[in-house]
Amino acid sequence: MKRILLRSGKGPFDVIPVEEALHRDVIATNSGNLIFSDAAHKILTTPNVEVFSNGMRTDVGAAGRINEEYDAFVVPLANAFRPSFEAALQRLTRLIGKLKIPVVVLGVGAQTGVTYDPARLKPMEPTVRAFCSAVLEHSATIGVRGEFTEKYLNDMGFKDVEVIGCPSMFLYGDQLTVEKRAAALTADSRVAVNGSHTAVRGGGLHKIITRAHAQYPNLRYIGQNLTDAKQLHWRDVDSPAGRITEMPTHPDHPMYREDKVRVYIDPLTWIDDLRDFDYSFGSRIHGNIAALLAGTPATVLAFDSRTLELCRYFEIPHRLLSEVPADLDPADLYEEADFGPLTGNHKERFDRFAAFLDKNGLENTFTHGDGGEAFDKKLRSLTFPAGVRPWNDVDLASLTSRFGWLQQRVAELDSANAQLRRELTKSKVSAKAAAAKAALPTPSIYRRARRVVGGPLRRALKPTK
């Protein structure tokens, strides 16, 4: 049995309570990550292959164990070629450099503006070059999101690059059905909207959301960031991102007060909920891909290269956010959206993706397995938490899970602190003995011990937010 280690925040069958999921950040700051990592997990699971999540850990020291326990390391990525991800990319490169097993990258992308100008990426070019070189020593080709990333790497001299899009779109293999359920949107239509903090605040999306909120009583905003989820579940507004009152996830926003906001920590509940909607739109690529996977029509308001190149490759209906008016009516987007190219050319794109996997020595469930039937059956046998919703109520049921988890955390911290105190006492005794033996003044040894042990102890005793 072949064993694949997959870079992901959690495995698709891991049922994690909301409080724990937010504490551990299993969505890796953005729940869209789970859409493509779960899809990759399903696609790569065959009768001959088991897939395991690495919990998003990049431990260079674990390279030896990974070499011994796994037959391949598969790395689904999104907009990894961006300045804010450079340090993480460098750690990943160091790990890959120590691996002796195949390493396959699925759907990596470079992030810049919609004009595809790579100037902002120039300073991190050595990091990108080192990463791609390390990967290509372990695989035949690198799979990228779209046309811009392909050209970006080609211009650096890398020719073993293939455009494969994102594995999220192949959750159901070569099958994808998206149809309009009504001739037009009406005030009774169920409409989902999504958007990044940058698009809402800097791109003017908040004006569109405000108008849609007034037009469509059944409008729902679906957030994706960890800060969004914490605002809904804990009413946490302490972080800089959490203070953006234009975001519907902020407790001061009317959509929050009206319970018209959700964040999902499991793709299954996310996609299932969107099946009941008539339409989805916004700047979040995976927020709208979740809708498409549910069979719900969606339009992307592209805000940067990472969204634009995926829309162009998969022929997802889209407009540039910078070119839509503040009084945009989603009904106009719905009317103009054509899903024929998206669904009609989907099989061709899947075949290209499957060929990429074959070239890199990976099987897929749709060609080599049961088409994901066993995977889906197991997933449906589990009960995942519902989407995180605004904490507006004060009934006992809404408090039980929160305070139960907090009590458990306090108990765990008490236990950890007790252990640290024992270690501190032991260190002091050892330091005193060493001082006596070396005829050194005991107080100086104590001060030294306090510096060694005191820092971790103070951090452990520091109240958690």
Solvent accessible surface area in square Angstrom, and as a share of the most:
residue,aa,sasa,rsa
1,M,147,0.66
2,K,63,0.27
3,R,77,0.28
4,I,2,0.01
5,L,8,0.04
6,L,1,0.00
7,R,32,0.12
8,S,1,0.01
9,G,8,0.08
10,K,6,0.03
11,G,8,0.08
12,P,5,0.03
13,F,50,0.21
14,D,63,0.33
15,V,64,0.37
16,I,11,0.06
17,P,79,0.50
18,V,20,0.12
19,E,8,0.04
20,E,45,0.20
21,A,2,0.01
22,L,4,0.02
23,H,83,0.37
24,R,131,0.48
25,D,40,0.21
26,V,4,0.02
27,I,2,0.01
28,A,26,0.20
29,T,82,0.48
30,N,31,0.16
31,S,2,0.01
32,G,2,0.02
33,N,29,0.15
34,L,2,0.01
35,I,4,0.02
36,F,12,0.05
37,S,3,0.02
38,D,15,0.08
39,A,1,0.00
40,A,1,0.01
41,H,14,0.06
42,K,3,0.01
43,I,1,0.01
44,L,1,0.00
45,T,46,0.26
46,T,10,0.06
47,P,93,0.58
48,N,84,0.43
49,V,5,0.03
50,E,73,0.33
51,V,14,0.08
52,F,64,0.26
53,S,32,0.20
54,N,12,0.06
55,G,28,0.27
56,M,47,0.21
57,R,165,0.60
58,T,32,0.19
59,D,77,0.40
60,V,36,0.20
61,G,73,0.70
62,A,15,0.11
63,A,6,0.05
64,G,42,0.40
65,R,115,0.42
66,I,8,0.04
67,N,33,0.17
68,E,150,0.67
69,E,72,0.32
70,Y,23,0.09
71,D,64,0.33
72,A,1,0.00
73,F,1,0.00
74,V,0,0.00
75,V,0,0.00
76,P,1,0.01
77,L,6,0.03
78,A,20,0.15
79,N,15,0.07
80,A,2,0.02
81,F,0,0.00
82,R,62,0.23
83,P,58,0.37
84,S,96,0.62
85,F,30,0.13
86,E,46,0.20
87,A,59,0.46
88,A,23,0.18
89,L,0,0.00
90,Q,71,0.32
91,R,101,0.37
92,L,3,0.02
93,T,22,0.13
94,R,128,0.47
95,L,2,0.01
96,I,0,0.00
97,G,54,0.52
98,K,118,0.50
99,L,7,0.03
100,K,179,0.76
101,I,19,0.10
102,P,60,0.38
103,V,0,0.00
104,V,0,0.00
105,V,0,0.00
106,L,1,0.00
107,G,0,0.00
108,V,0,0.00
109,G,0,0.00
110,A,0,0.00
111,Q,33,0.15
112,T,9,0.05
113,G,32,0.31
114,V,41,0.24
115,T,114,0.67
116,Y,44,0.17
117,D,77,0.40
118,P,62,0.39
119,A,67,0.52
120,R,117,0.43
121,L,1,0.00
122,K,130,0.55
123,P,110,0.69
124,M,3,0.01
125,E,33,0.15
126,P,93,0.59
127,T,12,0.07
128,V,0,0.00
129,R,93,0.34
130,A,50,0.39
131,F,0,0.00
132,C,0,0.00
133,S,46,0.30
134,A,12,0.09
135,V,0,0.00
136,L,42,0.21
137,E,138,0.62
138,H,35,0.16
139,S,21,0.13
140,A,48,0.37
141,T,11,0.07
142,I,0,0.00
143,G,0,0.00
144,V,0,0.00
145,R,2,0.01
146,G,0,0.00
147,E,77,0.35
148,F,10,0.04
149,T,0,0.00
150,E,57,0.25
151,K,128,0.54
152,Y,18,0.07
153,L,0,0.00
154,N,40,0.21
155,D,101,0.52
156,M,18,0.08
157,G,52,0.50
158,F,23,0.10
159,K,144,0.61
160,D,73,0.38
161,V,14,0.08
162,E,36,0.16
163,V,25,0.14
164,I,1,0.00
165,G,0,0.00
166,C,0,0.00
167,P,1,0.01
168,S,0,0.00
169,M,1,0.01
170,F,0,0.00
171,L,24,0.12
172,Y,69,0.26
173,G,0,0.00
174,D,43,0.22
175,Q,123,0.55
176,L,17,0.09
177,T,94,0.54
178,V,8,0.05
179,E,117,0.52
180,K,73,0.31
181,R,113,0.41
182,A,46,0.36
183,A,106,0.82
184,A,56,0.43
185,L,15,0.07
186,T,78,0.46
187,A,59,0.45
188,D,115,0.60
189,S,10,0.07
190,R,79,0.29
191,V,0,0.00
192,A,1,0.01
193,V,0,0.00
194,N,3,0.01
195,G,1,0.01
196,S,12,0.07
197,H,17,0.08
198,T,80,0.47
199,A,0,0.00
200,V,0,0.00
201,R,139,0.51
202,G,65,0.62
203,G,24,0.23
204,G,22,0.22
205,L,0,0.00
206,H,48,0.21
207,K,110,0.47
208,I,3,0.02
209,I,1,0.01
210,T,82,0.48
211,R,88,0.32
212,A,0,0.00
213,H,33,0.15
214,A,90,0.70
215,Q,58,0.26
216,Y,9,0.03
217,P,79,0.50
218,N,64,0.33
219,L,2,0.01
220,R,40,0.14
221,Y,0,0.00
222,I,6,0.03
223,G,1,0.01
224,Q,4,0.02
225,N,34,0.17
226,L,29,0.14
227,T,34,0.20
228,D,1,0.00
229,A,0,0.00
230,K,62,0.26
231,Q,2,0.01
232,L,0,0.00
233,H,15,0.07
234,W,65,0.23
235,R,106,0.39
236,D,45,0.23
237,V,50,0.29
238,D,88,0.45
239,S,39,0.25
240,P,106,0.67
241,A,33,0.25
242,G,1,0.01
243,R,146,0.53
244,I,12,0.06
245,T,70,0.41
246,E,64,0.29
247,M,2,0.01
248,P,0,0.00
249,T,0,0.00
250,H,14,0.06
251,P,13,0.08
252,D,88,0.46
253,H,18,0.08
254,P,50,0.31
255,M,0,0.00
256,Y,0,0.00
257,R,144,0.53
258,E,83,0.37
259,D,45,0.24
260,K,41,0.17
261,V,0,0.00
262,R,20,0.07
263,V,0,0.00
264,Y,1,0.00
265,I,4,0.02
266,D,4,0.02
267,P,13,0.08
268,L,30,0.15
269,T,23,0.14
270,W,2,0.01
271,I,8,0.04
272,D,40,0.21
273,D,54,0.28
274,L,1,0.00
275,R,94,0.34
276,D,98,0.51
277,F,1,0.01
278,D,35,0.18
279,Y,0,0.00
280,S,1,0.01
281,F,0,0.00
282,G,0,0.00
283,S,6,0.04
284,R,17,0.06
285,I,14,0.07
286,H,10,0.05
287,G,3,0.03
288,N,0,0.00
289,I,0,0.00
290,A,0,0.00
291,A,0,0.00
292,L,0,0.00
293,L,8,0.04
294,A,8,0.06
295,G,15,0.14
296,T,0,0.00
297,P,0,0.00
298,A,0,0.00
299,T,3,0.02
300,V,1,0.00
301,L,0,0.00
302,A,1,0.01
303,F,67,0.28
304,D,12,0.06
305,S,0,0.00
306,R,54,0.20
307,T,6,0.03
308,L,3,0.01
309,E,1,0.00
310,L,0,0.00
311,C,0,0.00
312,R,117,0.43
313,Y,36,0.14
314,F,0,0.00
315,E,61,0.28
316,I,1,0.00
317,P,18,0.11
318,H,64,0.28
319,R,73,0.26
320,L,41,0.21
321,L,5,0.03
322,S,95,0.61
323,E,122,0.55
324,V,16,0.09
325,P,68,0.43
326,A,54,0.42
327,D,87,0.45
328,L,7,0.04
329,D,29,0.15
330,P,0,0.00
331,A,23,0.18
332,D,75,0.39
333,L,0,0.00
334,Y,1,0.01
335,E,128,0.57
336,E,95,0.43
337,A,9,0.07
338,D,91,0.47
339,F,15,0.06
340,G,42,0.40
341,P,51,0.32
342,L,0,0.00
343,T,42,0.24
344,G,60,0.58
345,N,56,0.29
346,H,2,0.01
347,K,111,0.47
348,E,99,0.44
349,R,11,0.04
350,F,12,0.05
351,D,66,0.34
352,R,89,0.32
353,F,1,0.00
354,A,12,0.10
355,A,54,0.42
356,F,0,0.00
357,L,1,0.00
358,D,79,0.41
359,K,113,0.48
360,N,15,0.07
361,G,50,0.48
362,L,5,0.02
363,E,50,0.23
364,N,1,0.01
365,T,1,0.01
366,F,56,0.23
367,T,85,0.49
368,H,72,0.32
369,G,30,0.29
370,D,73,0.38
371,G,29,0.28
372,G,2,0.02
373,E,122,0.55
374,A,63,0.49
375,F,15,0.06
376,D,52,0.27
377,K,154,0.65
378,K,107,0.45
379,L,21,0.11
380,R,130,0.47
381,S,85,0.55
382,L,55,0.27
383,T,122,0.71
384,F,19,0.08
385,P,28,0.18
386,A,80,0.62
387,G,10,0.10
388,V,5,0.03
389,R,124,0.45
390,P,8,0.05
391,W,43,0.15
392,N,68,0.35
393,D,71,0.37
394,V,128,0.74
395,D,67,0.35
396,L,145,0.72
397,A,81,0.63
398,S,17,0.11
399,L,50,0.25
400,T,86,0.50
401,S,59,0.38
402,R,20,0.07
403,F,113,0.47
404,G,39,0.37
405,W,35,0.12
406,L,67,0.33
407,Q,137,0.61
408,Q,98,0.43
409,R,44,0.16
410,V,85,0.49
411,A,61,0.47
412,E,78,0.35
413,L,44,0.22
414,D,85,0.44
415,S,72,0.46
416,A,46,0.36
417,N,13,0.07
418,A,36,0.28
419,Q,80,0.35
420,L,34,0.17
421,R,120,0.44
422,R,141,0.51
423,E,76,0.34
424,L,30,0.15
425,T,81,0.47
426,K,147,0.62
427,S,35,0.23
428,K,73,0.31
429,V,96,0.55
430,S,63,0.41
431,A,13,0.10
432,K,114,0.48
433,A,63,0.48
434,A,55,0.42
435,A,0,0.00
436,A,79,0.62
437,K,186,0.79
438,A,59,0.46
439,A,92,0.72
440,L,88,0.44
441,P,89,0.56
442,T,39,0.22
443,P,77,0.48
444,S,29,0.18
445,I,18,0.09
446,Y,60,0.23
447,R,124,0.45
448,R,122,0.45
449,A,11,0.08
450,R,116,0.42
451,R,167,0.61
452,V,107,0.61
453,V,20,0.11
454,G,9,0.09
455,G,12,0.11
456,P,55,0.35
457,L,22,0.11
458,R,163,0.59
459,R,168,0.61
460,A,27,0.21
461,L,78,0.39
462,K,142,0.60
463,P,116,0.73
464,T,82,0.47
465,K,223,0.95
